[in-house]
Amino acid sequence: MGCSSERGPESRGTPEVHGLPGELAEIDVSYLPYEHLADGCEYRSSYLGMELLARGIPSFVYVVEDCQYDFGIHGPLGQDWRFHESVAIWHDAEPALVEPLMSPGFLTPGDWVERLASEPVNLYLADSGNPPGYTRVEGACGLEPDLAQAPRTIDAMGSWSLANVMIFCSYMRRHLLDSPLYTSAREERLIARTRELLAVVKGQDLLISDDGEAEAQLASGPWCPEPIAPK
């Protein structure tokens, strides 16, 4: 369920979405629907991971989760989330989070958590290729991630599944269509960039080709499944 929000509707407004920090500023993520706050943090994280991969930068994902899996994580406009996920890279030998919804600069894990929660939380690490793939620990609270598991090289990164990327693209097309900031150019960019990024992932031998229909469609040009049906 994306960022897992069932409360705090989009009618509260449209959040400010920042560009990426520092040396990452040239990366264009304006086609990703960061303004869609009810859902989709893991889809955007997977795409941002691919954008970083295209620049030779390894990444991983931080996950913050309410200890009771309740709605104790809070978005920029007061949305209530069960969890949230953001991409991190190694910067000056420390993990630095990249979150366009929160800051134009890098965030330390502590700053990131402080902006999202006021109560104790659980923190996990996940692969950029499959951010939803972290393993929850039931009944625990205050868990901290083992940074020894965070990849420091591209060779150490986990893979992207073609089937997952197609699902993520379909959901983000839905989010774009539902956004007050929708333009056909953003949707077209998402579709075109998906094919380009998948070629990068495949070139790094990090793509699991597990969707024959998608492979056939992408062989002919940019493609993404139709937007997921609205709820």
Backbone bond lengths (Angstrom), bond angles and torsions (degrees), N, CA, C in turn:
res aa  C-N    CA-C-N  psi(-1)  N-CA   C-N-CA  omega(-1)  CA-C   N-CA-C  phi
1 M - - - 1.460 - - 1.514 110.87 -
2 G 1.302 117.96 42.96 1.453 120.45 176.47 1.506 112.73 53.82
3 C 1.325 116.25 -134.50 1.461 120.60 175.79 1.520 111.03 -73.25
4 S 1.345 115.85 -2.01 1.452 122.05 170.45 1.516 113.02 66.68
5 S 1.301 116.94 44.62 1.458 120.90 176.92 1.517 110.33 -97.52
6 E 1.304 116.04 130.81 1.462 120.77 171.38 1.521 110.18 -117.91
7 R 1.322 115.45 -1.67 1.452 120.49 179.66 1.515 109.25 -133.92
8 G 1.317 117.94 168.80 1.461 120.90 -178.67 1.508 111.33 74.39
9 P 1.349 118.15 65.46 1.461 121.45 -173.09 1.516 113.42 -65.00
10 E 1.329 115.00 160.71 1.450 121.54 -179.65 1.530 112.48 -61.17
11 S 1.346 116.78 -18.63 1.457 120.18 -178.59 1.525 112.31 -62.92
12 R 1.325 117.35 -10.81 1.459 119.55 176.83 1.527 111.87 -67.91
13 G 1.308 116.76 -14.99 1.458 119.58 178.68 1.514 111.53 133.62
14 T 1.311 114.95 -177.82 1.457 121.95 179.70 1.518 108.49 -110.91
15 P 1.323 118.51 125.63 1.467 120.55 -175.80 1.520 112.17 -73.54
16 E 1.314 115.58 158.48 1.455 120.12 169.73 1.524 108.61 -73.89
17 V 1.309 115.83 132.21 1.466 120.93 178.13 1.524 107.88 -116.23
18 H 1.321 115.66 120.84 1.454 121.69 -175.97 1.530 111.10 -88.10
19 G 1.332 115.35 160.48 1.451 120.27 167.68 1.521 109.65 -74.02
20 L 1.314 116.27 176.64 1.457 120.12 -179.31 1.529 110.20 -81.60
21 P 1.328 116.39 156.29 1.474 119.76 -173.23 1.526 114.15 -82.36
22 G 1.345 113.82 155.29 1.457 121.89 166.78 1.501 114.79 49.23
23 E 1.323 114.87 -127.45 1.457 121.48 -175.79 1.527 112.92 -69.75
24 L 1.330 117.53 -6.27 1.461 121.34 178.60 1.528 111.93 -94.27
25 A 1.331 117.29 -1.43 1.462 121.40 -170.62 1.522 112.86 -60.77
26 E 1.329 117.53 -25.28 1.466 119.91 -178.32 1.523 112.22 -75.46
27 I 1.316 118.12 -12.40 1.463 120.99 179.80 1.523 108.65 -76.33
28 D 1.311 116.36 123.85 1.461 122.14 -178.27 1.532 109.91 -93.32
29 V 1.324 116.34 111.86 1.470 120.48 175.88 1.524 110.38 -115.96
30 S 1.331 117.15 21.26 1.462 120.36 -176.88 1.523 112.27 -67.01
31 Y 1.331 117.71 -16.43 1.458 120.52 178.47 1.527 112.25 -81.07
32 L 1.327 117.81 -11.62 1.459 121.39 -179.54 1.532 109.79 -87.53
33 P 1.330 118.28 134.70 1.467 121.42 -173.76 1.530 113.00 -80.86
34 Y 1.326 116.56 64.91 1.459 119.96 177.47 1.525 111.36 -62.08
35 E 1.324 117.23 -24.49 1.464 119.53 -177.97 1.530 112.83 -71.65
36 H 1.329 116.88 -12.57 1.472 120.72 178.71 1.524 107.95 -82.71
37 L 1.313 116.87 101.42 1.472 120.92 -168.56 1.521 114.46 -90.83
38 A 1.319 117.73 -15.60 1.462 118.67 -176.29 1.522 112.55 -78.47
39 D 1.312 116.87 -14.48 1.459 118.72 -169.25 1.524 108.98 -166.02
40 G 1.361 115.52 160.12 1.450 119.54 164.29 1.510 118.23 101.72
41 C 1.340 119.15 5.61 1.463 118.24 -176.74 1.522 111.50 -60.58
42 E 1.336 117.23 -36.32 1.466 118.19 -177.82 1.519 111.82 -74.11
43 Y 1.334 117.97 -29.55 1.459 119.90 177.94 1.531 109.91 -67.31
44 R 1.330 115.41 -45.71 1.467 119.86 179.42 1.528 110.67 -64.14
45 S 1.335 116.41 -39.17 1.460 119.81 179.83 1.526 111.46 -62.37
46 S 1.309 116.51 -40.49 1.466 119.72 179.87 1.521 110.65 -63.88
47 Y 1.328 116.71 -41.05 1.472 120.11 178.46 1.523 111.33 -69.28
48 L 1.318 117.63 -41.10 1.462 119.07 177.48 1.526 109.93 -62.51
49 G 1.326 116.70 -37.52 1.464 119.56 175.20 1.515 112.01 -59.40
50 M 1.337 117.29 -38.82 1.463 120.51 177.39 1.529 111.06 -68.61
51 E 1.336 116.47 -39.38 1.469 119.47 177.54 1.533 110.71 -61.17
52 L 1.318 116.89 -40.96 1.460 120.67 177.72 1.524 110.65 -66.95
53 L 1.319 116.12 -41.17 1.461 120.60 178.04 1.523 110.64 -58.08
54 A 1.331 116.64 -38.06 1.468 120.98 179.66 1.522 111.76 -63.05
55 R 1.339 116.85 -20.03 1.480 121.26 176.92 1.519 111.21 -103.67
56 G 1.325 117.30 10.91 1.454 120.92 177.61 1.509 114.21 76.12
57 I 1.345 117.22 22.54 1.467 121.15 -176.27 1.524 109.33 -108.68
58 P 1.336 118.24 116.75 1.464 119.88 175.91 1.522 110.58 -70.29
59 S 1.312 115.99 149.75 1.459 120.62 -179.20 1.516 110.18 -144.84
60 F 1.312 114.55 169.45 1.464 122.29 174.70 1.510 106.75 -151.22
61 V 1.305 117.44 178.84 1.461 121.36 -174.45 1.524 110.38 -125.48
62 Y 1.332 114.98 134.12 1.455 121.96 170.24 1.526 108.44 -93.86
63 V 1.308 116.02 137.06 1.464 122.52 175.35 1.522 108.38 -119.95
64 V 1.337 117.16 127.92 1.456 121.65 172.76 1.520 107.27 -112.28
65 E 1.319 115.80 134.19 1.456 120.50 -173.66 1.518 110.79 -137.40
66 D 1.324 115.88 137.50 1.453 120.59 173.30 1.533 109.54 -59.19
67 C 1.325 116.27 135.02 1.474 120.17 -174.49 1.528 112.37 -58.44
68 Q 1.323 117.18 -35.94 1.465 121.44 179.51 1.531 111.77 -95.05
69 Y 1.320 116.02 7.91 1.466 122.49 -174.19 1.523 110.16 55.10
70 D 1.333 114.02 36.17 1.450 122.19 174.20 1.527 107.71 -97.57
71 F 1.327 117.17 -165.96 1.463 120.54 -174.88 1.522 111.39 -98.06
72 G 1.322 116.23 57.62 1.455 120.94 -176.39 1.519 115.56 -97.71
73 I 1.329 116.80 4.70 1.465 121.80 176.43 1.526 107.27 -104.39
74 H 1.338 116.97 136.81 1.459 119.32 -170.49 1.525 111.59 -123.77
75 G 1.336 115.08 129.27 1.442 122.04 179.95 1.514 112.90 -80.34
76 P 1.343 116.91 179.01 1.462 120.98 -172.31 1.526 114.40 -66.72
77 L 1.330 117.89 -22.80 1.463 120.38 177.99 1.525 111.27 -112.04
78 G 1.333 115.82 22.48 1.458 120.46 177.00 1.511 115.31 88.49
79 Q 1.332 117.37 9.30 1.458 119.24 175.73 1.522 109.58 -60.58
80 D 1.314 115.81 147.93 1.458 121.32 178.04 1.526 108.64 -104.19
81 W 1.320 115.75 120.87 1.457 121.20 -178.19 1.518 110.51 -119.19
82 R 1.326 115.47 152.12 1.472 120.15 170.42 1.529 109.81 -77.89
83 F 1.321 116.06 -33.49 1.459 120.56 -178.03 1.523 108.60 -156.24
84 H 1.331 115.58 168.57 1.459 120.96 173.13 1.523 107.80 -148.52
85 E 1.323 115.60 151.72 1.452 121.20 -177.83 1.524 109.88 -131.94
86 S 1.327 116.93 137.19 1.463 122.23 177.81 1.520 109.36 -140.20
87 V 1.329 114.77 151.69 1.461 121.61 -179.46 1.523 110.16 -78.27
88 A 1.325 115.04 144.40 1.463 121.35 174.99 1.522 109.67 -130.08
89 I 1.331 115.23 151.33 1.461 121.88 172.04 1.524 107.60 -130.58
90 W 1.323 116.17 168.88 1.461 120.31 171.80 1.522 108.11 -85.66
91 H 1.330 116.73 124.75 1.454 121.91 -178.57 1.519 107.85 -136.50
92 D 1.320 116.54 118.21 1.470 120.91 -173.89 1.529 110.61 54.50
93 A 1.334 114.90 41.73 1.473 123.22 176.24 1.524 113.55 67.10
94 E 1.334 117.72 12.09 1.467 121.55 178.46 1.532 108.99 -125.42
95 P 1.343 117.46 151.16 1.461 118.47 175.25 1.524 110.35 -68.35
96 A 1.317 115.76 132.49 1.462 121.83 -179.50 1.524 108.10 -128.60
97 L 1.326 116.16 125.88 1.451 120.53 -177.47 1.523 111.28 -91.19
98 V 1.330 113.81 141.89 1.462 122.25 -179.94 1.523 106.32 -114.67
99 E 1.320 117.02 109.33 1.461 120.30 -176.08 1.525 109.69 -139.19
100 P 1.348 117.19 95.95 1.463 120.62 -177.61 1.523 114.37 -59.34
101 L 1.331 118.18 -19.18 1.465 120.37 178.13 1.527 112.71 -77.47
102 M 1.322 117.11 -13.50 1.461 119.60 -172.24 1.515 114.20 -117.76
103 S 1.326 117.57 -37.84 1.454 118.67 -169.94 1.524 111.30 -158.59
104 P 1.342 117.57 146.28 1.462 120.02 172.06 1.522 112.48 -79.93
105 G 1.323 117.11 -4.81 1.457 121.57 -179.96 1.517 111.52 -116.50
106 F 1.321 116.02 173.77 1.456 120.45 174.97 1.524 109.89 -66.90
107 L 1.323 115.87 148.39 1.454 122.22 176.31 1.524 109.36 -117.61
108 T 1.317 117.12 139.62 1.453 119.74 169.60 1.523 107.94 -73.70
109 P 1.321 118.31 157.31 1.461 118.61 176.82 1.531 112.71 -55.28
110 G 1.346 116.59 -37.60 1.457 119.36 179.35 1.515 112.69 -64.04
111 D 1.344 116.84 -44.56 1.463 120.84 177.93 1.523 110.98 -63.01
112 W 1.305 115.50 -41.44 1.472 121.15 -179.32 1.529 110.70 -60.25
113 V 1.335 115.83 -48.65 1.461 119.79 -179.80 1.528 110.51 -64.25
114 E 1.322 117.19 -41.27 1.466 120.60 -178.01 1.520 111.85 -60.71
115 R 1.325 117.20 -32.07 1.466 120.48 179.14 1.518 112.47 -77.67
116 L 1.317 116.66 -15.45 1.456 120.69 -174.81 1.527 114.54 -106.78
117 A 1.313 118.14 -24.83 1.463 119.66 -172.86 1.526 110.84 -151.53
118 S 1.312 115.89 149.02 1.467 121.71 176.75 1.514 111.86 -109.83
119 E 1.331 117.55 -12.25 1.459 122.89 179.40 1.535 109.38 -107.61
120 P 1.334 118.05 164.41 1.467 120.10 175.99 1.530 111.29 -55.91
121 V 1.309 115.82 145.05 1.466 122.09 -177.02 1.524 109.14 -136.81
122 N 1.299 115.72 170.13 1.457 122.18 170.22 1.524 109.16 -102.45
123 L 1.334 115.64 138.73 1.455 121.54 176.53 1.525 109.46 -117.55
124 Y 1.312 115.23 136.64 1.454 121.76 178.76 1.525 108.86 -131.36
125 L 1.322 115.64 164.19 1.462 121.85 168.95 1.525 108.74 -111.27
126 A 1.336 115.44 149.70 1.460 120.95 176.37 1.519 108.67 -141.53
127 D 1.326 115.94 163.99 1.464 121.24 175.91 1.521 109.80 -76.16
128 S 1.330 117.12 143.22 1.462 120.38 174.61 1.522 111.32 -60.31
129 G 1.320 116.38 -33.79 1.453 119.39 -179.84 1.508 113.92 -69.28
130 N 1.319 117.46 -26.91 1.462 121.18 -177.82 1.527 109.67 -143.99
131 P 1.339 117.26 68.70 1.467 119.71 -177.27 1.517 114.98 -57.10
132 P 1.365 119.66 -31.70 1.465 117.45 178.67 1.522 113.51 -71.70
133 G 1.349 117.55 -4.88 1.441 120.82 -170.07 1.513 116.38 -84.46
134 Y 1.329 118.47 13.93 1.464 118.95 178.23 1.526 109.87 -74.00
135 T 1.322 116.70 156.14 1.458 121.94 -177.85 1.525 109.69 -101.54
136 R 1.315 116.23 112.47 1.462 121.06 179.67 1.527 110.30 -69.98
137 V 1.335 114.93 148.73 1.462 121.21 175.69 1.523 107.65 -112.80
138 E 1.315 116.62 108.97 1.465 121.36 -177.32 1.524 110.89 -68.47
139 G 1.320 115.41 137.64 1.462 120.89 172.71 1.510 114.99 79.81
140 A 1.335 117.68 1.12 1.474 120.60 -179.09 1.518 109.94 -95.75
141 C 1.325 115.61 160.68 1.455 120.02 175.57 1.529 108.65 -151.05
142 G 1.316 116.47 141.74 1.457 120.80 -179.73 1.512 114.38 80.95
143 L 1.340 117.27 18.80 1.463 119.83 179.96 1.523 111.13 -66.41
144 E 1.319 116.60 141.69 1.459 123.44 176.36 1.529 108.85 -117.24
145 P 1.331 118.11 144.94 1.465 119.44 -178.42 1.524 112.10 -76.13
146 D 1.314 115.22 155.25 1.459 122.08 174.86 1.535 107.64 -91.16
147 L 1.319 116.53 102.51 1.464 120.38 -175.33 1.526 112.97 -67.64
148 A 1.328 116.94 -13.25 1.462 119.04 174.80 1.530 110.55 -63.58
149 Q 1.322 116.51 -19.61 1.466 121.04 179.98 1.528 112.18 -88.24
150 A 1.320 117.89 -7.31 1.461 121.11 -178.70 1.524 109.65 -79.66
151 P 1.325 118.58 123.48 1.474 120.36 -176.02 1.523 112.21 -65.50
152 R 1.317 115.21 137.20 1.466 121.30 176.13 1.523 111.75 -106.50
153 T 1.313 116.40 -7.47 1.461 121.58 177.78 1.521 108.22 -135.05
154 I 1.314 116.24 159.45 1.461 120.55 178.25 1.521 110.60 -64.08
155 D 1.312 116.99 -37.09 1.465 120.44 179.79 1.520 112.28 -59.85
156 A 1.321 117.17 -26.12 1.465 120.94 -177.72 1.527 113.04 -88.60
157 M 1.321 116.99 -2.94 1.460 120.07 -176.94 1.520 112.00 -77.72
158 G 1.330 115.56 154.47 1.453 121.28 173.06 1.519 111.24 -76.57
159 S 1.318 115.98 170.98 1.460 121.49 -174.79 1.525 112.40 -90.94
160 W 1.322 114.67 161.72 1.460 123.33 168.22 1.526 108.13 -99.07
161 S 1.300 117.11 138.08 1.458 122.30 173.41 1.523 108.74 -94.27
162 L 1.324 117.41 129.04 1.460 120.26 178.22 1.522 110.83 -59.39
163 A 1.323 116.93 -40.36 1.468 119.85 179.00 1.530 111.16 -60.58
164 N 1.335 116.54 -41.94 1.462 119.55 178.76 1.522 111.90 -65.10
165 V 1.332 116.36 -44.28 1.466 119.59 -179.83 1.527 110.42 -59.28
166 M 1.321 116.73 -39.11 1.462 119.78 178.31 1.534 111.77 -64.48
167 I 1.325 116.12 -40.23 1.471 120.05 176.66 1.521 110.00 -64.04
168 F 1.342 116.06 -44.37 1.459 120.06 -179.41 1.534 110.37 -61.58
169 C 1.330 116.41 -42.61 1.458 120.27 -179.53 1.526 110.77 -63.20
170 S 1.317 116.18 -41.55 1.455 120.33 179.68 1.524 111.51 -62.09
171 Y 1.333 116.15 -43.73 1.463 119.34 178.41 1.523 111.31 -65.18
172 M 1.327 117.18 -40.83 1.465 118.33 -178.29 1.525 112.09 -70.25
173 R 1.321 117.30 -29.12 1.463 118.41 171.78 1.521 110.32 -61.99
174 R 1.334 116.28 -39.76 1.465 120.16 176.75 1.523 110.99 -62.61
175 H 1.336 115.51 -44.27 1.461 120.10 -178.87 1.529 111.30 -64.39
176 L 1.324 116.73 -38.52 1.460 119.79 176.61 1.527 111.06 -64.02
177 L 1.321 116.15 -44.21 1.463 119.63 -179.41 1.524 111.71 -63.54
178 D 1.323 116.38 -32.25 1.464 120.95 -179.59 1.516 112.82 -83.87
179 S 1.310 117.20 -7.15 1.463 121.39 -174.11 1.523 111.44 -83.83
180 P 1.347 117.32 142.38 1.468 119.67 172.33 1.521 112.08 -66.95
181 L 1.334 116.65 -11.43 1.460 121.43 179.95 1.529 112.19 -101.42
182 Y 1.334 115.67 15.80 1.464 118.99 -178.06 1.526 111.70 -62.01
183 T 1.333 115.38 136.48 1.462 122.34 164.80 1.519 106.89 -139.68
184 S 1.297 115.66 151.12 1.467 118.91 177.60 1.522 110.77 -62.68
185 A 1.348 116.68 -29.71 1.466 119.85 179.88 1.523 111.33 -64.65
186 R 1.328 117.07 -37.77 1.478 119.71 178.02 1.526 110.34 -65.39
187 E 1.316 116.35 -43.85 1.457 119.66 179.81 1.529 110.77 -64.41
188 E 1.317 116.81 -43.08 1.465 120.29 178.40 1.523 111.21 -63.52
189 R 1.325 116.45 -37.42 1.466 120.51 178.71 1.530 110.18 -66.29
190 L 1.325 117.29 -41.96 1.468 120.46 177.02 1.522 110.63 -56.83
191 I 1.323 116.57 -46.86 1.464 120.51 -177.45 1.531 110.84 -66.21
192 A 1.325 116.04 -45.96 1.462 119.18 -179.22 1.528 111.47 -66.56
193 R 1.317 116.46 -41.78 1.460 120.05 -176.91 1.526 111.06 -69.24
194 T 1.316 117.22 -30.37 1.467 120.59 177.20 1.519 110.65 -57.48
195 R 1.313 116.53 -47.17 1.472 119.94 179.65 1.526 111.17 -64.08
196 E 1.341 115.96 -42.52 1.466 119.89 -179.83 1.527 111.45 -62.91
197 L 1.322 116.12 -43.45 1.466 119.73 -177.65 1.523 111.72 -70.34
198 L 1.319 116.66 -36.48 1.460 118.99 177.15 1.522 111.05 -62.96
199 A 1.319 117.15 -34.33 1.466 119.98 176.26 1.524 110.32 -64.66
200 V 1.342 117.11 -37.53 1.464 121.00 176.73 1.520 110.58 -63.99
201 V 1.326 116.04 -47.00 1.466 120.69 -178.81 1.529 110.11 -62.33
202 K 1.316 116.34 -43.76 1.462 119.96 178.75 1.522 110.74 -62.83
203 G 1.335 116.85 -39.64 1.455 120.76 179.05 1.516 113.32 -63.90
204 Q 1.320 116.66 -25.63 1.469 121.59 176.94 1.531 111.60 -91.09
205 D 1.334 116.66 6.36 1.464 122.47 -179.47 1.525 111.20 59.18
206 L 1.338 115.92 38.63 1.461 121.35 -179.94 1.530 112.36 -118.22
207 L 1.322 117.16 15.29 1.460 120.35 -178.18 1.517 110.72 -108.18
208 I 1.323 115.77 127.23 1.461 122.26 171.52 1.520 106.79 -93.70
209 S 1.323 117.62 111.59 1.464 122.00 -177.44 1.525 109.26 -87.70
210 D 1.324 115.54 89.98 1.466 121.31 -173.65 1.527 111.87 -121.61
211 D 1.337 116.25 24.96 1.468 120.52 -179.95 1.518 107.90 -141.98
212 G 1.328 115.57 95.26 1.455 120.50 -175.38 1.520 113.01 -63.67
213 E 1.342 117.45 -38.24 1.464 119.86 179.42 1.524 110.66 -63.13
214 A 1.336 116.30 -44.18 1.462 120.02 179.57 1.521 110.73 -63.13
215 E 1.337 117.10 -42.63 1.469 119.88 178.73 1.522 111.03 -57.71
216 A 1.319 116.05 -44.35 1.459 120.24 -178.69 1.529 110.92 -65.89
217 Q 1.325 116.65 -42.51 1.462 120.29 -179.73 1.526 111.16 -66.08
218 L 1.328 116.85 -43.51 1.461 120.74 -176.93 1.521 112.22 -69.44
219 A 1.325 116.67 -23.06 1.460 119.86 177.67 1.526 111.36 -65.71
220 S 1.337 115.91 -22.33 1.464 121.02 -178.34 1.521 113.59 -95.36
221 G 1.343 116.63 -12.62 1.460 119.60 -178.96 1.515 111.35 147.39
222 P 1.341 116.81 -175.59 1.473 120.26 -179.86 1.525 111.19 -55.47
223 W 1.318 115.38 137.25 1.464 119.43 -178.06 1.516 109.62 -157.08
224 C 1.305 114.91 149.45 1.464 123.28 173.85 1.509 105.84 -155.20
225 P 1.326 119.44 142.37 1.464 119.43 177.63 1.529 111.71 -57.11
226 E 1.317 115.28 159.89 1.465 119.72 176.68 1.534 110.12 -58.04
227 P 1.321 117.15 152.98 1.470 119.29 178.93 1.519 111.04 -55.34
228 I 1.324 115.41 138.65 1.449 120.32 176.78 1.524 108.47 -56.26
229 A 1.330 117.60 143.86 1.467 120.56 -177.25 1.522 110.47 -62.85
230 P 1.334 117.52 141.35 1.474 119.56 178.52 1.513 111.09 -62.51
231 K 1.351 115.48 152.08 1.466 119.81 179.43 1.518 109.97 -71.29
